[in-house]
Amino acid sequence: MSADPGPILDLIEAFRRSKTMFAAVSLSIFDRLENGPAPVGALCRHGEHEDSLERLLDACVSLKLLTKDGERYANTAAADAYLRRSSPKTMTGYILYSNEVLWKLWAHLEDGVREGGHRWKQVFGLEGGIFSHFYRTEEAKREFLLGMHGFGLISSPAVVRAFDLSGFRRMVDLGGGTGHLAMAAAEAYPAMEAAVFDLAGAIAFTGEFTEGTRVELLAGDFFRDDLPAADLYAVGRILHDWSEEKIKILLAKIYAALPAGGALLIAEKLMDDDLAGPVHAHMQSLNMLLCTEGRERSLTQYSALLREAGFGRVEGERTGTPLDVVLAMKVG
């Protein structure tokens, strides 16, 4: 029996499907359809070549991002929710970041594997810490944080319910960005105080999302500054950014700041213990290679780091969302 070429053929084409969606979002196709169906001629608002735009639209139909009735195109429910900039659930920030930044970094995966380390200098000529790249301009900062917010809205409600956190009085989300995790915790546990502790440049943006909620906003650098008091700290998509040396420094700092019985909640993609999957975790680990100092890990690998920092009980849960959860307790 000959081998099935299907998986190989699918991977050859996979980047084309991603780029089709990236281009449609970049060209604001889904925003142009916000008010209802329209023919291709009505969608040529910025001088696009009509036949070429029609090809892109038909490709989006095949990807189930658009529908077509006669000559009129319309957003699918998923596109309307996640691919319009004005949608409260929008993921366009991360899609635009993927198109304008990650796409270019991934073009140099071979160099990342040969040399180790991110590709910011090679691609963009940028030196310095990784978040100086993410926040290199106000527009880049907003796009990056909006991207994280879109993913957070999908994951955070499941993350805060993966374990019963009702016994904790105050959660501080370290590097909490737009506050999606803190807001989810405050909603799930009405008696819990919730705060976001992030760089001043991020906190200035966070208030746009947390206004009207009871989430407290605190500016600071979790590597340089004292941590605000809490019996539950959270780090969502934080540990995977940094080298093991920096992670150990941060975990030791968190452990020292916690009272006995306190805990650390970690939201990351978890690899299988045998490192055979899942695919999305491995793709994210390669992404970390190209744009940060870090990597993704298995529960066993996180447990080793946490126990070295002093934590006595470590548990993990899959959530079925883009992020899984680890809870580490300070015992005694």
N, C-alpha and C positions, 0 to 999 in steps of 0.2 A: 504494500500500500504506500503510495507517495505521500509525502508530507503536505499538510494543508498550508497554502501560501496566504490564507486569509489574514492572519494576524500581522504578517509582514506588509501586505498591501494596505491594510488599515493604517498602520503606523506611517507609511510613506505619505499618506494623504492627510493625516491627522492635523498637521500644522496649518494646512489650507483651510480647514473648517474653523479653527481658532481665529485665523487672520480674517476670514470672512466676517465673523461676528465683530472682531475688533474694528474693522473698517466701517461696518455699518453703524456702530456706536460712535466712532470718531466723526463720521459724516452726519450724525444726528438724525439718521433715518427714522428711528423709533420715536424721537421727539416730534418729527414732522407729521407723524401719524397719530399724535396725541388726541386730536379732535375728531378722529374717525377715518374711514377708508378713503383712499385717493388713488388716482391713476398715476403712472410714472411721469407723465407730463407735468402734473401738478406738484410732483416731488422734486423736480429739477429747479431748486430755488437758488442755487449758488453756482450756476454755470456748468453743472456736470454734463458730461456726454450722455445723451439720453439712452442710447442703446447699451452703453456700458453700465449705466445705473440700473437698467432693466435686468441685465445679467446678474448684478449683485442682489437685486430684490428677489429674483427667481431663486437664486442660491439660498437666500434666507428663508424662502418658502420651503425649500427642500430640507432645510435644517430645523423646520418647525418653529422658526422665530417670527415668521409672517404667514398670513393666509392670503389667498388670492381668489376673488370672486369676479369672473369676467376679466376686466382690465384693472380692477381696483384692489389695492393691497391694504392689509390691516394688521395691526399687532396681534400676536397671540397673547393669551393671558400671562404667560411667563415673561414675554418681552415687555408687556405693558407694566408688569410689576417690577422687573429688575433691570431693564435696559433703557428706561426713560430717565433723564436727569431729574425731573421734577417728582418722581415717585418717592414716597417715604421709604421704600424698600430698595432703592436703586443700588446697583452694583457697578455703575458706570465709572466710579472713581477707580476701582481696582482694574477694570477692563482698560481704561485709558492709560493707567500706570503700566499695565502689562504690555500694551501696544507701544508706548513711547519709551519705556525704560527696560522692562524685563525682556521683551523681544530682542532688543539689541544686546543685552548681557548674555542671553542664551545662545546667541550666534557664536559665542566664544567659549562654549562648554569644553571643547577639547583643550584649550589653553588653561582653563580652570583645573581640569584633571591633571594636566602635565605639571603645572606649577603650584597648585593649591592656592586658595585665596580668591577673594572677590575680583570682579573685572571692572570696577568703577574707573580706575585710572586708565586702563586700556581703552575703554569705550568712550568715556566722557572727559578724561584728563583730570579727574577729581582726586584730591588727596584728602586726608583727615578721617575723622570718625564716621561710621556708617550713617548715623542720623543727620550729619551735616549734608549728606548726599540726598537723603529722603526729603529733607527740609531746605534744599538749596535755594529755593525761591518760595515766596508766599503761595504762588499757584501750585508748585510741586508739593508743598506741605499740605495744602487743602486737598489736593487730588489723592495723596497717599492716605490721609486720615479718613477721607470719605470712602476710600476703598476698604480700609479696615472696618469701618462702620457697617458697610454692606454685609461683609462676612459675619460681623458680630451679631447683627440682627438675626441671622440664621442660627448661630451657635449658642449665643449667651443664655437664652432661656433654658436650654437643655443642660448647659454646663452647670448652672447654679442649682439645678434640681437633681443632678446625678448623685449627690449625697445629701443627706439631711443636714442643713446648715442652720437650723432654727435655734440651736444652742449658743450661737455666737452673737455677741452684742454689736460689734463694729467691724466692718470689712473695709479695708483700704486696697483699692486696685492700683498696683504699681505699674506705671506706664499705661494707664487705662485709656488713653486716647480720647475718643468721643464720649466715653462713659457708658457704652452699651452694656458692659458686664455689671457695673455698679447699679445701673438702672434696673436690670433684670433681677439682681439680688434684692434690691429694695422692694420691687413688686412682689417677688416670691415670698419674702420674709418681712412683713410689715413692722415687726419689732426691731429689726436690724438697722443700725446706722450704716450708711454707705458713703464712701468718698473715693475720689480719683486723685492720684498723686502722679503728676507728669511734668515734663519740661514746660517752662513758662510759655514757650511758643505754641505748644499743643494745648495747654489749659486755656489760652486766650480763645481758642477755637471751640473747646469743649462746651462752653456755656451756651452756644447756639443749639445744642442738642439736649442739655440737661435743664434748661430753663423751665420752671414750673414743677420740677421734681424736688425731692428732698436729698439729692446727691450733693455732697460738699466737694468743692474744687480746691485742690492744694497744689501749689507750684513747687517743684524741686527736682533734684537729680538723685535717683535712688542709689547711684554709686557714690556720690559726693556728700550728700546731705543726710542728716538724721531722718529716720523713717517716722512718720506720724504714728501715734499710738493706735494699736488695733489688737484684737485677739484672733483675727483672720485676715491674712494678706492674700491677695490674688495676683497672679502674673499670667496674662493671656497673650500668647504669641510673643513672649519676651525671652524666655530662656533659649529658644532656638536661634536667637540673633547673635549670641555671644560665644566666645571661646570658653573652653572648660575652665580655664584659670579664672576668668571673670565670673562665670556662673558660681564657682565655689566661693568667691568673695561675697557675691550677692546672697547666696543661701546662708552663709554664716552670719551675715548681717541681719537677715530676716529672722533666723533662729534666735539670735541674741535679743532681738526686739520683742519677740513673742512672750507672753506670760505662759506659765505652765497650763497645759490644756488647750493652748492656742494651736492654730493650724495654718498651713499654706495650701492654697488651691491653685493648681497649675492647669492651664488650658492649652494643649498642644495636640498635634497629630501624633498618635502613638504607632510606632512600628511594631510588628509582631516580634516576639522574643527571639524567634529564629531568623529574623530579618528577611524573611521571604516575601513580605508584603506589609501592609497593602500598597498598591501602586501609588495612590495619591500621596502617601507619606514619603515614598522614595522620590517622587517628583518634587515635593517640597524640600526634601533634604538637598537635592541638587540645586534647587533655587537658592537655598541658603548658602551653598558653596559659592554661587555666582554673585550674590549681592550682600552677604553679611560675613561675620566671622564664625557662624554657627552651623548647626545641623539638627536633624530630627533624631529622636531616640525611642527606644522601647521602654516599657514600664520597668523592666529589670535594670536598664541603664539609668533611668531616672532614680530608681530606688537606691542604687549604689551611691549616687551623688547626694541624695537626701540623707541617707543614713550616715554618710561621712560627715555631713553638716551637723548631725546630732538628732535628727528626727527619728522617733521610735516606731511609728506605725505608718506604713505607706500603702495606699490602695489606689487602684485605677479602674476606670470605667470607660467603655466605648459609648458614645452618645448617638451615633447614627447621623451626626452633623459633621461639618468640616473640622471640628475640634473635639478631641477627647479630653478626659479629666483625670488628674492625679490629686489625691488629697493626702497630705503629710502632716502628722500630728506631733506636737511637742509634748512628750509624756513626762510626768513627774515634775 
